[in-house]
Amino acid sequence: MIQKLILVIHPLSTEADRLARLAQKYGPVRAESDPEAALAVFAEGNVAVAVIDMAFAGSTALKAMVHPPTGVLLAGDDEDQVSRAADEWPPGVDVDFCRTSPAAPRELAFLRALGRVVEHARLNTEAADLRLSLGLQDAKVKDVLAEIHEIKGLLNTGFIREVEKRIAIEAQYVGSQKERQRVETTLRKIYGADDVSSLLDIVPEIRDIVQAESATVYIIDENEVIGRYLKPLVWDNAFLAHSDFSKYIAPLEAQDFAASVARFGHDVSVANLTFDRRLSKRYTAFLKTPPKSLLGVPIMHGPNVIGVLEVYNKMAAGKLNPEGFTREDLEILRGLSDHMAIAMTKLNLIQFDPLTGLLRPEPFFEKVLQKVNALSKRRREEGAMALVMGDVDWFKAYNDRNGHEAGNRLLRELAHVLKLSIREEDLLCRYGGEEFLFFLMGVKSVEESFLLTERIRKNVEDHYFELQEFQPRSNLTMSFGVTIFPKNDGEQPGPLTKPDLKRLAGEADLALAEAKGKCRPDLAPRGPTDVPIDKNRVCNFVWEEVGESKKAEGAAAAGRFVRERRKYERYNVSTPFLFRENGGFKVAKTVNISLEGARVVSDTALPPLQTLETILVVEDKAILIKSDIIYSEKGGGDPGFYYSGMKFKDLTFKEIKGIESYLFHFRRKDTLS
């Protein structure tokens, strides 16, 4: 519990009250739906933590009123938006975020996130108060003790003892301040770390704070052979290279101290390891000094264990302490592991997609470039690699029927299946929406790349996903497009660049279009009784499916791609889109949108190659524009829906600026190729 206020700021008074009732677990709460009233509360200087809805997260007035040690928890339904908003707050303010909304309360996640912010605010407040109250430094203590000895002959013994006792307590107090300052310095370094290496540089300081001889930091990883296992990033004070991991790993099911911590999410503290069966060979064979005592704590992200922090051999005055680690050591290590978890999670958000845990496109391309350009020239000339674009079949139908939360669960589970389906040397990223991009290393031919991709496709097809029985084929499947490089065109392969990779990704996307059956010469919508087109296939670039010539369809697909290609970046944005039909307007919605046009989904087909009066709803504005229908095609299932490509006509400067301003908020999202 904290004594200062938790201030909840939300534009909906009912939602503000709901969050306030939850927050009462941690202390007194005040709810405000008016930002001006909230500013007045801040001015009173009695706010420990502010819970702020996304609607007010960008308020410069609120940002100006929040100063350390006050903590901030941003709340909203879109994790990407909330994460970006948190990044835009002043660096000195402790800001975290969570997903919650009236439609999807996620109360447990909200309470966990709020608990972290409250605890961090409490620690920061205590540290600030202690700094202010620190009246005696080491020099002052020595001076006072000297004065005591000088006046011993003048004062009675009882009084002197009382004064010396108080001075001893004050000296101990000053010592505790030094320890707190060390912890605070370490925390600042944890939150200041901008990459994994700088975060791991802090491990020796953690070891010294709890007076251990050595320390290890693990993260949880997974592969097909071992399953889930602990991979040490730091082992026995040493940073490990990738090739060193294998002999130090611990499968989560092993009889092992660290594996036990990760498996059950519980702390382990043992003063004498001699007869403990969890003392596995990893410790006895590979630690520089035989372990006598051990303390391990889980690194948690919400309810999930993402790693383990472990220290060995408690020291005192340079010698081994036979009593092992203390309760205070455990509390300190727990607190530091919590802060490391937050920092590790925030670092991962830079490289990894928060929903699936897979790489984002840009870090994926960087890692591919590092792998390819690290190869010798001869190996690049003799070998081949492949980029594979995969897309979930009828994902829109799954989302529409089962809801976005079910769609998110599906993508998380699918990412797990895909990760287990690739080899150790391959790479995988979430390319956007339900698209995934793979890099396959060292394939020798088109056929080999096809076989590797076919294995991935089959793994997805054979896996049971929740609610897949309602899909058009009563199964959840994926389609894939493959392209290999370097090409056998007689040219000497030079260093690979990012534009090269994006061009190759475009080739894989073209092959994916054929795999999904989007290469028909007629783009007119089919009848409602038509069977859904074949998907769940692997196609290679050059418009040739393995074992079957598709050159005519390939030409049609290329033509479709040219017709659908746009000059401007497209964004996955859903907003109402109205079109005139039979004297009135019918409502559709956008799937993605750019400055030039939109892809919309509707329950009826639109007449191809015609111009319609349309209305694009942008936030609280309606823009009346004319749109050319480039194509309209059935999206699958019964009752079906239709996808249509729309090209805006004769936009005024004001209309362009309005759409541009709206899309600005989505610029940091993954754009479509």
Secondary structure, 3 states (H helix, E strand, C coil): CCCCEEEEECCCHHHHHHHHHHHHHHCCEEEECCHHHHHHHHHCCCEEEEEEEHHHCCCHHHHHHCCCCCEEEEEECCHHHHHHHHHCCCCCCEEEEEECCCCCCCHHHHHHHHHHHHHHHHHHHHHHHHHHHCCCCHHHHHHHHHHHHHCCCCCCHHHHHHHHHHHHHHHHHHHHHHHHHHHHHHHHHHHHCCCHHHHHCCHHHHHHHCCEEEEEEEEEEEECCCEEEEEEEEECCEECCHHHCHHHCEECCCCCHHHHHHHHCCCEEECCCCCCCCCCHHHHHHCCCCCCCEEEEEEEECCEEEEEEEEEEEEECCEECCCCCCHHHHHHHHHHHHHHHHHHHHHHHHHECCCCCCECHHHHHHHHHHHHHCCCHHHHHHCEEEEEEEEECCHHHHHHHHCHHHHHHHHHHHHHHHHHHCCCCCEEEEEECCEEEEEEEEECCHHHHHHHHHHHHHHHHHCCCCCHHHCCCCCCCEEEEEEEECCCCCCCCCCCCHHHHHHHHHHHHHHHHHHCCCCCCCCCCCCCCCCCCCCCCEEECCCEECCEECHHHHHHHHHHHHHHCCCCCEECCCCEEEEEECCEEEEEEEEEECCCEEEEEECCCCCCCCEEEEEEEECCEEEEEEEEEEEEEECCCCCCCEEEEEEEECCCHHHHHHHHHHHHCCCCCCEEC
